Amino acid sequence: MRNHFIPLFIVLLLVSCTRKSQNTEPALARVGSAVLTVSEARNAIPRHIFNEDSVKAYTNYRDDWIEQQIILQDAYRLRIHRQQEVQNRLDKIQDDFLAKAAQEYILGELEMEIQVTDEEARAYYQENKASFVLEERYIRYRHLIASSLSDAQNARQDLLRGIDWITVANEYSTNPEVALRESDRFWPESIAANDVNILNRYLQVIGLSEITVIERVGTRYHFVQLMEERAKGDHPDLEWLIDQIKEWLILEKRRRAFNTYVKNLYLQAQANNEIETFNVLQEN
């Protein structure tokens, strides 16, 4: 029975540093000398849960906190925190947490000095270009959504007559900004316009510059036009990858900088005769 509850009590003991009753902040609950403030609860509740129903979120968190504090008080009454097994686990968890916090702090300090230029990203891309291969066909297309059939028909006719896409989108699209932005990038064929299945199927079979028929979906009217394609197995353009490559390089630089920092700490500790190892092999 005792061993079954030890992990729970360890967690509770670790969160026992709750503010005491002299706190002047608005409070949600008190158990003994422990006080749960509104700000503490708000910071602990995930944003999406709080946004759904703030009153319910506060109530549920408060009730859980009260139950936790009651169990925690009983843990102290039973002097579970004095048991050697619990002490050892608490020390281990505290050391692990402190080491992790130190690592995050050090990385944060080092990151201020870490930069990756576009030139570095381009050089990395060229050196590793063979590794960057499209796993499926990529396409660039225009998707116009109109609020009426007549608008969709007029937009389609204007494009067929050679009217500029920006002009057409601004005049007939229900959301010109999105239509223009999404028409500038390449998409994997499998997800292109996949919110409207029939349009996705059209994009897999139509030719370049071809415009599909108009499809009504709900209260909106849609058509797509294929503009460019890149075959499976081609190399993607650097512009598609440059931000991701820079993120990879930053992570690699962070890893190397941290390893160097730790190595220096190790060498310093060795120089100060602070490290001693012992033979773990036992003679028979």
RAGIMO-V39915 format. One line per field, one symbol per residue. psi: psi as a letter, one per 20 degrees, with the letter a starting at -180 (. if undefined). A space follows every 10 residues. Layout:
psi = ???
//
This chain:
psi = gghhiggghg ghhhjjlqqr iipiqpqhrp ocipporghg gghhpqghgh hgnhghgggg ggghgggghg gghhghhikh iipggggggg ggggggghgg hgghgghggh hhipqprhgg ggggghhkhh ioppirpqqp rpoppqiqhh gggggggghh ijqphggggh hhqhnhgggg ghiirqqphh jpkiiohhhh hgiihrrpiq prrpppocjq pqqqppgqqp qpirpqqhhh igggghgghg gghggggghg ghghgghghg hjkippqqpi ppq.
//
